[in-house]
Structures are given as structure tokens and as C-alpha cells.
Amino acid sequence: MKFELDVHTHTIASGHAYSTINEMVAAAEEKGLRLLGITEHAPAMPGSCHEMYFHNLYVVPRLQGGVEVLLGAEVNLLDTEGRLDLRPSTISRLDLCIVGIHVPTFVSGTKTENTDALVKVMSRPDVHIISHPGDGTAELDFEPIVRAAAEHHTLLEINNSSARPERNKPQAISNMLELLRLHKEYDLPVILGSDAHVHFDVARFNEVIPLLEEADFPPELVINTSVEAFKSYLNLKS
């Protein structure tokens, strides 16, 4: 497969990442990407940027060299009520909104409560992608989440970083295989995310490509292979 986009990446603005916007864009161009998403961690993540950071994103060019850049946020789901750590008025300024569950920021409930909270968030038209739902941070029921993804045209991410052995996420592989099985059953696209926190890892999908092969996952359902399909599915401006 030839990948045209990677939209889950972080720069030094996220506080625990190590490359600049320029370095990330240069890596994307070197790897032949047409589209790069830079989605900084939202303010509840320790060490990340203030909400004002996202208000000023208009100053950054969206076309740099041969790479189109989407600037957004990986917003934190805070609790089982479905609260997020960026206001709707701020999210409306973003090119792309990813929502994720992270250990430092999420107050977990039961499996049903966690699942219901994620489904509730996915019903919001300003939420485009759910990051690493299979990483095991919260106990989830994947079938209703996949059904909600189909209903609301939300993309569920197969996250390369979660599968790296050094991350020590023992449930990630089996969970992502289950997500791939369900997506295949529902004929639903997935998005691969590098979750790069350094420019070397932009478009790094080496850990999840074997999972696609093990699941016999249809290449045409991997939305990273087409910028046009990605934008059309999420109804993003061309």
C-alpha cells in the first residue's frame, strides 16, 4: 500500500514530543505524503499547550512545500459524561478534531459507561477521529463503537504507537485485531495513525501493517491511501 496521509502527530508544543512543525513537514515530504495532520494534545494533558495555542493556528501556512497541513488537536475525553477539555468554540477553529482517552486525563467508569461516553462524543459533528480506542486504557465494548462510527462517519484509529513493545500495552494487539474484524464485517474504513512524537516516526506504520495482513483487511478500507477519500468521508474542505 502507498500511504498519502498521516494525521495523528505531535510537535514540541505538546510538551512530551521532540520535533518542530518544520521538521514534521520535512519528514512527511521525504516520505511522500500529500497530507500531514498535526494534532497537539489539548490542555488537560500535563505539559501541553494552553487553549490559546489553538486560537492562533491561523498564522501557520496550510501548504508547505508539497505537503498540505491540517492543524488540530487530540482532545481529551475527561469522564463518562462525555466532557472534553476544549470548548466547542475552540474546536470549531480546528482543521481536525481527534478525541482520545489517556491515562492522566480520563476518569474511568464501567465498561458500559466508558463505551456510552465514547459513543456520545462520536455523535458530535465536530469530532472526526477517535485515537487509539484499542490501546486498553479504558475497558470498551467495540461493537457499539464501530456501529456509532458507521452512523456518524467517525474514523476509528489503528494506532502504530500503541502496538510498539516498549509501550507495554498488552491488550492493544488483540483489541486492534478485533476492531479490524468488526470494520471488515461492517465494510467500514479505518485510519492508521503513527501518533508520531518525533519526526522520525511520521508515517511509521510498521507495527500495524502486520495486523492488517493477519486480519486479511481490505486495502481499499485503509483510508490513508487516498487524501480525496479521507476528506470526502469526513466532509472536510478540499
DAFEN-V288397 format. One record per backbone hydrogen bond with DSSP energy under -0.5 kcal/mol. NH is the residue of the N-H (numbers start at 1). CO is the residue of the C=O. E is the energy in kcal/mol with one decimal. If there is no record, write none. Layout:
NH;CO;E
NH;CO;E
//
This chain:
3;1;-0.6
4;224;-3.3
5;224;-1.1
6;35;-1.5
9;7;-0.6
10;196;-2.6
12;19;-2.2
14;11;-2.3
15;12;-1.7
18;197;-2.9
24;20;-2.2
25;21;-2.7
26;22;-2.4
27;23;-1.9
28;24;-2.2
29;25;-2.6
30;26;-2.3
31;27;-1.7
32;29;-1.4
33;28;-2.6
34;4;-2.3
35;4;-2.0
36;68;-2.6
37;6;-2.5
38;70;-2.9
39;9;-2.7
39;37;-0.6
40;38;-0.6
40;72;-1.1
42;74;-1.8
45;42;-1.9
48;45;-2.2
49;41;-0.6
53;50;-1.8
54;50;-0.5
54;51;-0.9
55;51;-0.8
55;52;-0.6
56;52;-0.9
56;53;-0.9
57;54;-0.7
59;56;-1.7
60;57;-1.8
64;67;-2.8
67;64;-2.0
68;34;-2.7
69;62;-3.3
70;36;-2.7
72;38;-2.9
72;70;-0.5
73;96;-1.5
74;40;-2.7
75;73;-0.9
75;98;-3.3
77;100;-2.4
78;76;-0.6
78;83;-3.1
79;83;-0.6
82;79;-1.6
85;76;-0.9
90;87;-0.9
91;87;-2.6
92;88;-2.1
93;90;-1.6
94;91;-1.6
95;71;-2.8
96;71;-0.6
98;73;-2.7
98;96;-0.5
99;129;-2.6
100;75;-2.7
101;131;-0.5
102;100;-0.5
105;102;-1.2
106;102;-1.7
107;78;-2.5
108;106;-0.9
114;110;-2.9
115;111;-2.2
116;112;-2.8
117;113;-2.1
118;114;-2.0
119;115;-2.6
120;116;-2.3
121;117;-2.0
122;118;-2.2
123;119;-0.9
123;120;-0.8
124;121;-1.8
127;124;-1.5
128;97;-2.4
128;126;-0.5
129;97;-1.6
130;155;-2.5
131;99;-2.2
131;129;-0.6
135;132;-1.6
142;140;-0.7
145;141;-0.9
146;142;-2.7
147;143;-2.5
148;144;-2.1
149;145;-2.1
150;146;-2.1
151;147;-2.2
152;148;-2.5
153;149;-0.9
154;149;-1.6
155;128;-2.5
157;130;-2.1
158;191;-2.6
159;157;-0.7
160;158;-0.6
160;193;-2.8
163;159;-0.8
163;160;-0.8
164;161;-1.3
167;164;-2.0
168;165;-1.5
170;168;-0.6
172;169;-1.6
175;171;-2.5
176;172;-2.7
177;173;-2.2
178;174;-1.9
179;175;-2.4
180;176;-2.5
181;177;-2.3
182;178;-2.3
183;179;-2.6
184;180;-2.3
185;181;-2.2
186;182;-2.5
187;183;-0.5
187;184;-0.7
188;183;-2.7
190;221;-2.6
191;156;-1.8
193;158;-2.0
195;8;-1.5
196;8;-1.0
201;198;-2.0
202;199;-1.3
204;201;-2.1
205;203;-0.9
208;205;-0.6
209;205;-2.0
210;206;-0.6
212;208;-2.0
213;209;-2.0
214;210;-2.6
215;211;-2.4
216;213;-1.1
217;212;-2.7
221;218;-2.0
222;219;-1.8
223;190;-2.5
223;221;-0.9
225;222;-1.5
226;223;-1.5
230;226;-2.2
231;227;-2.7
232;228;-2.4
233;229;-2.5
234;230;-1.8
235;231;-0.7
235;232;-0.6
236;231;-2.6
//
